[in-house]
Amino acid sequence: MTRRPLLAIVSILATLSVVVAACSSTPAAPALTDPNEILAKTVESMKDVTTVQVIGSLTGSLEMAELGGSELDLSTTTIAGTFDLPNEKGKLVIDAPSLLGTKLEALVVDGFAYVKVTGPLAGFLGIEGGKYLKQAIPEDDGEAVSDPSQVAEEVDKARDQLDELPAPEKLADEKCGDQDCYHIRITADAADLQSLSPEAGAVGEGTATIDIWSRKSDLRPAKIQVSVTSPETGTIGATFDLKYDVAVDVTAPPADEVTEMPEMPEIPLPSMP
């Protein structure tokens, strides 16, 4: 069994922001000034990550044409997750009160994924609200993502993508809680993001601003902020704070809280302009 689903969740944050910023790991080392070097070193630092906590929030609103043109307020949405990569387990909770009071909880443990949706949206999806849907995580033919060589390969791919982006800008150093951090900014348009993936390039005529704050102590990203501005949607954004070497306690839910995975209906999702 591979740990690709867990690494993918962490990867999404780095890929959404497209890159990650960094810092010098020893007090005696000279301060870094080249933003390209900072980004490259930060990506390298992710090879050693074992456990991580991610706390996120959204800003702005989206027009939901599929729901009669009403606006979905994103500012009340929160995201919280903890992931243990070597032991292939993790938990992700998305709380979206403005979306019909929806709350989604996803667990990965013992080779299975469990997903629970709470709120009226569960009925719209045709699932039993408040129950976990259980599904086996398929094994890939390649090496497990927990394998150090595979982790290194994935990180190297992310590092190579840096060359596809506009030149980063180094802003003034800042504090991230009790940590001293570098602050790097990348501004990209749809064509720039399209070079990474079709999904990343879905900003239409808009632009994406990616801010990365990285800890000078160990080069790991402490905060990632993504903001997308377009004529159609205005400005929407997401902020993620990251902590490392955290305790991760995830267990499978009791059998009486688990139900079979139904055949899911096709759901019309809002598209970016």
Secondary structure, DSSP 4 states (H G I P E B T S, - for coil): ---HHHHHHHHHHHHHS-S-----SSTTSPPP--HHHHHHHHHHHGGG--EEEEEEEEESEEEEGGGTTEEEE-TT-EEEEEEETTTTEEEEEEEETTTTTEEEEEEEETTEEEEEEESTHHHHHTS-TTSEEEEEPPPPSS--TTSHHHHHHHHHHHHHHGGGSPPPEEEEEEEETTEEEEEEEEEEEHHHHHTT-TTTTTTTT-EEEEEEEEETTTS-EEEEEEEEEETTTEEEEEEEEEEES------PPPGGGEEPPPPPPP-------
